[in-house]
Amino acid sequence: MPEKRKRLVERPEIILDAADAVLLSRGARGLTIDAVAAEAKLSKGGVLHHFASKDALVVALVARKLATLRAGIAACEEAQPPEGKSPSRAMVTHFRQSLCEEDEISRALLLASVENRAALADYQDFARERLARLAAAEGGFGPGSVLFFAIVGISMGRALGFHHFAPEELDDVFAALDGIAQTAPSPAAD
């Protein structure tokens, strides 16, 4: 693939990486098309060619974040032994491994998403999917649903600066959550 064509194909990811950098350095209010263009070393038109507005950019950032989240949870579930597969434990494991990553970006992205209906809808879809998966595995709403909301509370509380557990405190919290996850019914073998 010629270099110019390769850069054009990679441009959306370059723009999203630049938007993450802007969120990290300037926060949600500093996320503008001009700031992203400058960070990506592109023209404003180059950014707008791929993302028609700031709202479209936020939706794409949320979609990328949720894709990473889904893949991380799926990888944790896949890594479990066949006889002990548990969506609840996979969720706890993934969040335990990734909670402290990108707190500043998470905070800014969360704030940027609150006023963006499409981005908020993506978060809501993720929550519905996860809760449905947990309910299907457990035969209804049970420990997995409680764990989901506990993890959301911990994650959002951390992202918004409501608490800053020390690593050993987080280990204790997630060990307790894992203990609850172990009580959740496992999905029936197919």
N, C-alpha and C positions, 0 to 999 in steps of 0.2 A: 504494500500500500504506500503510495507516495507520501512524503512527510506532510505536505500541506493538507491532504485528505485526512491523514491520521489525526492531525491537530483539530480539524473540524469535527471529526467523530468524537474526540475526547473532550471537546469544548464544554459540553454540559457538566461533566464531572469537574473540570477546571473551575467553572463558574460556581458550582456548589461548594467546592473546597475553599474558594475565595470568600463565599458567603459565610462559611463556618469561621474563617479567620476574622471577618468583620464582626460577626457576632461575639467572638471571643475578645476582640480588642475594644469594641465600641458598644456592645450590648444591642438589645432589640431596637432601641430608638435610632441607633447608628446604622442599622441595616437599610441602606438605600441602594438603588440601582447604580448611582454614580460611585458610591464607595466600593461596591462589588466590582464594578468595571475597573476601577483604579487598582484594586487588589489583584485582579486577574490579568491586569495589563492588556485589557481589551477596551474597545470603544463602548460607549453606552449602547449604541445600536447593536454591537456584537452580543451584548448580554440580552438585550430585548429581542433579538432574533430567536433566542432559545427560550426565554422566559418573558412573556409579554408584559409582566408587571411585577411589582414587589410581592403581591399576593401569590402570583404563580410561582415565584421563587420560594416563598415560605412553604407552599404546598409541596414543592419538590424536595425541599429540605426535610420536611416531616415524613414524606414517603420514604426517603432514603434512610432516615433514622429508624422508622418502623420496620423496614426491610431488614436492616441490620439486627434489630431486636428479635424479629421473628426467626431469622437464621440462627442467631445465638441460642435461643430457646430450643429450636429444633435440633441443633448440634448437641446440646446437653441431653436432650431426650434420647437421641440416637446413641450417645455414648453409654447409656445405661445398659445393664445386662438385660437380655430379653425377658427373663422372668420377673424383673423388677422395674419395668418401665412405668414411670409415673410422671404425668404432665405437671403435677404439683411440685415434685422434687426437681424436675428439669427447670422450671421457672425460678425456684429458689436458688438453684445452683447458678443459673445464668446471672441473675441479679447480684448474687454474692460476688461473682467474678468481675462484674462490670460496673457496679454502682458508682464507684469513685471516678470513673472516666468522664472527662469533658463536662464537669459540673457547670462551668461558666457557659459553655455552648448550650447545654441542656436548659439552663435557666433562661437564657435569651431566646432560645427557640420556643420554649413553653410560653413565654410572654408574647412573642410575636404571633403565636398561634391562637391565642385567646380571642383575638378580634377577627380572625380569619375563619369564616364558616367552613370552608372546604378543608382546611388543615385540621380544625377541630373535629370535623366529621371523620377524618382519617383516624384520629385518636379514638373516637367513639367506636368506629368499626373494629379497631384493634381490641378494645375492651370487650366488645360483644363477642368477637371471635374467641378470645382467650377464655372468657367466662363460659361460652358454649362448649369449648373443648374440655374444660375442667368438669362441667356438669355432665357431659357425655361419659367421661371416664369414671365419674363417681356416682352415676345414677341419679343426679340431681345436684342442687346447690349444697355444698358442704364445706369441708376444710379448705379445698382448693380455692373456692370463691373468697373465703375469709383471707387466705394467704395472698390472693391477688390484690385485694384492697389494702392489706397491710403493707405489701411491697410498694404499691402506688403511693401510699402515704409516706413511707420512708423515702422513696425516690423524689417525690415532689417536695417534701419537706426539706430534703437536702439541697435540691436544685434551687429552691427559693430562699435558702439560708435560714430556715426555721431551726435547724439543728446541725451540729457538726460532731457526729460520733467519732471518737478515736478509732483507729483500725481494730484494736482488740475489743472495743465495745460493739462495733459492727459485727465482728466474728461471733460474739455472744448472741446478738440479736438474730443473726442468720442461722446459728446453730439451733436456737429455739424454734425458728420458723421451719427448719428442716425436720425437727422433731415432730412438729404438727403435720408436715407433709408426709411423713412416714405413716401417719395414722389414716391418711386419705386412702380410700379404696383405689386400687389399681384397675385400669381398663381390663375387661375380659379378653382373654387370648382369642385372636381371630382364627 
